[in-house]
Amino acid sequence: MNQRTPQPLTAAELAAWLKKEPALTLVDVREHRELTIAAFPYPVEHLPLSEAAQWMDAIDQRLPASQAVVVLCHAGVRSWNFGCWLLERNPAQEVWNLEGGIDAWSLAVDSSVPRY
């Protein structure tokens, strides 16, 4: 079986993509307290992994299959795992993982986003 994994995306690549106003869905899988510390400066679909039981049944309504999905977390590990799960459910979906997560965004794109 050929298992797909999320496509890697650097912070700089994501910043350039967002400037073009693309049809994409940003998914932040961090916990509420993490968003309080360092919110991503664009609208996100917030799906904290610790609350998966609360949103899992409605995932298809929350993430339109017709749009690319970019997943992010603090360092890129939880988001990569979530992206793999999305692709297991729907191998045809376009799923990207922000390499280095919000920390890489702070370092490479927007230093006003606090590091933690």
The 8 nearest C-alpha neighbors of each residue, nearest first, counted from 0:
[[1, 2, 3, 87, 90, 4, 86, 83],
 [0, 2, 3, 4, 90, 87, 86, 83],
 [3, 1, 0, 4, 87, 86, 90, 83],
 [4, 2, 1, 86, 5, 90, 83, 87],
 [3, 5, 83, 6, 2, 86, 82, 79],
 [6, 4, 95, 94, 82, 96, 83, 7],
 [5, 7, 95, 96, 94, 4, 8, 93],
 [8, 6, 96, 95, 98, 5, 97, 9],
 [7, 9, 97, 98, 96, 12, 95, 6],
 [10, 8, 12, 98, 11, 97, 13, 7],
 [9, 11, 104, 13, 12, 14, 103, 107],
 [10, 12, 14, 9, 13, 108, 15, 107],
 [13, 11, 9, 15, 10, 14, 16, 8],
 [12, 14, 16, 10, 15, 11, 17, 9],
 [13, 15, 11, 17, 16, 12, 10, 18],
 [16, 14, 12, 18, 13, 17, 11, 19],
 [17, 15, 13, 14, 19, 18, 12, 21],
 [16, 18, 14, 20, 19, 15, 13, 21],
 [19, 17, 15, 20, 16, 14, 21, 13],
 [18, 20, 17, 16, 21, 15, 14, 22],
 [21, 19, 17, 18, 22, 16, 23, 15],
 [22, 20, 19, 23, 17, 16, 18, 67],
 [21, 23, 66, 20, 67, 24, 65, 17],
 [24, 22, 67, 66, 21, 68, 25, 69],
 [23, 25, 68, 69, 67, 26, 66, 22],
 [24, 26, 43, 69, 68, 70, 44, 23],
 [27, 25, 70, 44, 43, 45, 69, 71],
 [26, 28, 45, 71, 29, 72, 70, 46],
 [27, 29, 47, 46, 72, 48, 45, 26],
 [30, 28, 47, 72, 27, 33, 31, 73],
 [29, 31, 47, 33, 32, 34, 28, 48],
 [32, 30, 34, 33, 35, 29, 47, 45],
 [31, 33, 35, 34, 30, 36, 29, 37],
 [34, 32, 36, 30, 35, 31, 29, 37],
 [35, 33, 38, 37, 31, 36, 32, 30],
 [34, 36, 32, 33, 37, 38, 31, 30],
 [37, 35, 33, 34, 32, 38, 113, 115],
 [38, 36, 34, 113, 112, 35, 33, 39],
 [37, 39, 34, 40, 35, 36, 112, 33],
 [38, 40, 41, 37, 101, 34, 42, 112],
 [41, 39, 38, 42, 112, 43, 37, 109],
 [42, 40, 39, 43, 25, 38, 17, 44],
 [43, 41, 40, 44, 25, 39, 24, 26],
 [44, 42, 25, 26, 45, 27, 41, 24],
 [43, 45, 26, 25, 27, 46, 42, 24],
 [44, 46, 27, 43, 26, 28, 47, 29],
 [47, 45, 28, 27, 48, 44, 26, 54],
 [48, 46, 28, 30, 29, 49, 50, 45],
 [47, 49, 51, 50, 28, 46, 29, 30],
 [48, 50, 47, 51, 30, 52, 46, 29],
 [51, 49, 48, 52, 53, 47, 54, 46],
 [52, 50, 48, 53, 55, 54, 49, 47],
 [51, 53, 50, 55, 54, 56, 49, 48],
 [52, 54, 51, 50, 55, 56, 57, 49],
 [55, 53, 51, 57, 56, 52, 58, 50],
 [54, 56, 58, 51, 57, 52, 53, 59],
 [55, 57, 54, 58, 53, 52, 59, 51],
 [58, 56, 60, 55, 54, 59, 61, 53],
 [57, 59, 61, 55, 60, 56, 62, 54],
 [58, 60, 62, 61, 57, 63, 64, 56],
 [61, 59, 58, 57, 62, 63, 56, 64],
 [60, 62, 58, 59, 57, 63, 44, 54],
 [63, 61, 59, 60, 58, 64, 24, 68],
 [62, 64, 65, 66, 61, 60, 59, 24],
 [65, 63, 66, 92, 62, 59, 67, 93],
 [64, 66, 63, 67, 92, 93, 62, 22],
 [67, 65, 23, 64, 63, 22, 68, 24],
 [66, 68, 23, 93, 94, 24, 69, 65],
 [67, 69, 24, 94, 23, 25, 95, 93],
 [70, 68, 95, 25, 96, 94, 26, 24],
 [69, 71, 26, 96, 78, 25, 27, 97],
 [72, 70, 27, 78, 97, 100, 75, 26],
 [71, 73, 100, 29, 78, 75, 28, 27],
 [72, 74, 100, 101, 102, 75, 29, 71],
 [75, 73, 100, 99, 72, 76, 102, 101],
 [74, 76, 100, 99, 98, 78, 72, 77],
 [77, 75, 79, 78, 74, 80, 72, 73],
 [78, 76, 80, 79, 75, 81, 72, 28],
 [77, 79, 81, 71, 70, 75, 72, 76],
 [80, 78, 82, 76, 81, 77, 96, 75],
 [79, 81, 83, 77, 82, 78, 76, 84],
 [82, 80, 78, 84, 83, 79, 77, 85],
 [81, 83, 79, 85, 84, 80, 5, 78],
 [84, 82, 80, 86, 4, 81, 85, 5],
 [83, 85, 81, 87, 82, 86, 80, 88],
 [86, 84, 82, 88, 83, 87, 89, 81],
 [85, 87, 90, 89, 83, 88, 84, 82],
 [88, 86, 84, 85, 89, 90, 83, 2],
 [89, 87, 85, 86, 84, 90, 83, 92],
 [88, 90, 86, 91, 87, 92, 85, 64],
 [91, 89, 86, 92, 87, 88, 3, 85],
 [92, 90, 89, 93, 86, 64, 94, 88],
 [93, 91, 90, 89, 94, 64, 86, 67],
 [92, 94, 67, 68, 91, 95, 66, 5],
 [95, 93, 68, 5, 69, 67, 92, 82],
 [94, 96, 6, 69, 5, 7, 68, 70],
 [97, 95, 70, 7, 69, 5, 79, 8],
 [98, 96, 8, 100, 71, 9, 75, 70],
 [97, 99, 75, 9, 100, 8, 96, 7],
 [98, 100, 74, 75, 103, 102, 97, 101],
 [101, 99, 74, 75, 73, 72, 97, 102],
 [100, 102, 104, 73, 103, 105, 72, 74],
 [101, 103, 105, 100, 104, 114, 73, 74],
 [102, 104, 99, 106, 105, 101, 100, 107],
 [105, 103, 101, 10, 108, 107, 102, 106],
 [106, 104, 110, 109, 102, 112, 103, 108],
 [105, 107, 103, 104, 110, 108, 102, 109],
 [108, 106, 104, 105, 103, 10, 109, 11],
 [109, 107, 104, 105, 106, 11, 10, 110],
 [110, 108, 105, 111, 112, 104, 107, 106],
 [109, 111, 105, 112, 106, 108, 113, 107],
 [112, 110, 109, 113, 105, 114, 108, 37],
 [111, 113, 105, 110, 37, 109, 114, 38],
 [114, 112, 37, 111, 115, 105, 36, 110],
 [115, 113, 102, 112, 105, 37, 101, 36],
 [114, 113, 102, 36, 37, 73, 33, 101]]
